[in-house]
Amino acid sequence: MTVPSDLDQRFMAAAKRLARRGLGRVWPNPSVAALIVREEGGRAIVVGRGVTSRPGMAHAEVNALREAGDKARGATCYVTLEPCSHYGRTPPCAKALTEAGVKRVVVGMADPNPRVSGRGIAMLREAGIEVSVGLLENDMQALYRGFTLRQLKQRPQVFLKLAVSEDGFIGRDGEGQVKISGPLSMRKVHGFRAACDAILVGSGTALADDPQLTCRLPGLAGRSPVRVIVDRCARLPLESKLVRTCVDVPVWLVCGNGADPDKLELLAAAGVNVIRVPAMEDGIKPSVILSALATRGITRLMVEGGARLASSFLAADLVDDLCVVTGNIVIGAGGIPALHGLVLADVLKDPKFERVDAGYFGLDRYIYLRRRGA
């Protein structure tokens, strides 16, 4: 087996960057990227690029092979995740690579599903193709954390974003939404939204702020995630922005089994996807929410409000990534704490998280934490 070279590292890093472009667009499938590379004139050049298409359409390897055409024969394929080996809505990608005459395949990470892991690699090797596995594997594990968690733990990856004032508040009593973050922070947040399958808020946030929860970056309106509202009693008004726009961007309402059936019927008639789950008197357990979303294909979930919802996910130990943005304002008297029953400073020092990034979005400070070992 050929030892991966600096050239391999470069092409796999390029494939990883390409794969990131599909995040939030291809769920429940992972966003995979493939590059077909061959030597021409003494130089290694990319002759085919591909990213996973929307569900039911071609996978990354097939898209790359189509672009490469006959130039794929004798070439190397760099692919971020193990090529599939089974027939589903599309034929096996391992079979397509074999039939195209690819000489070598470099795989970033094996499929995390134990029922299929290694089978695509075995299929390639049985066909006489040289295969290298595990290049930039740590990067790929981070890229496919949501896909892996859905496969192994039946829940999506949870990314919690908090925007707090200098004095640690997220709003002021009786005022609804208070602008805390600056314009650069807001653009970054909309970028986070575009890379997630769904965004989650509680009913309190939905009622107080009447948010849109869409991605409003220029050119990325079509990348808005599914908007999920946890609303045990189905209080979401029919005239809310969320309901009025649910035909354009999907809205899922997670409610308790005891919610008013007449109200649920009206919400469903308006286009809201109603998801009824068991509920407690004090709300719906985060584990129940995540299970319901994973069953429906969500792999990457952004939790964006409010204090009770964020605290419930932290208390249940179900947060994988945490970004706290501290705005350049002071709220003062009447401020609403960032968390309910938890102290944010203690969360930031929790040893189960490690700091992976920190800095500034304009005048706003941010810190990005990730669960250790993730």
Secondary structure, 3 states (H helix, E strand, C coil): CCCCCHHHHHHHHHHHHHHHCCCCCCCCCCCCEEEEEEEECCEEEEEEEEECCCCCCCCHHHHHHHHHHHHHCCCEEEECCCCCCCCCCCCCHHHHHHHHCCCEEEECCCCCCCCCCCHHHHHHHHCCCEEEECCCHHHHHHHCHHHHHHHHHCCCEEEEEEEECCCCEEEECCCCCCCCCCHHHHHHHHHHHHCCCEEEEEHHHHHHHCCCCCCCCCCCHHHCCEEEEECCCCCCCCCCHHHHCCCCCCEEEEEECCCCHHHHHHHHHHCCEEEEECCECCECCHHHHHHHHHHCCCCEEEEEECHHHHHHHHHCCCCCEEEEEECCCCCCCCEEECCCCCCHHHHHCCCCEEEEEEEEECCEEEEEEEECCC
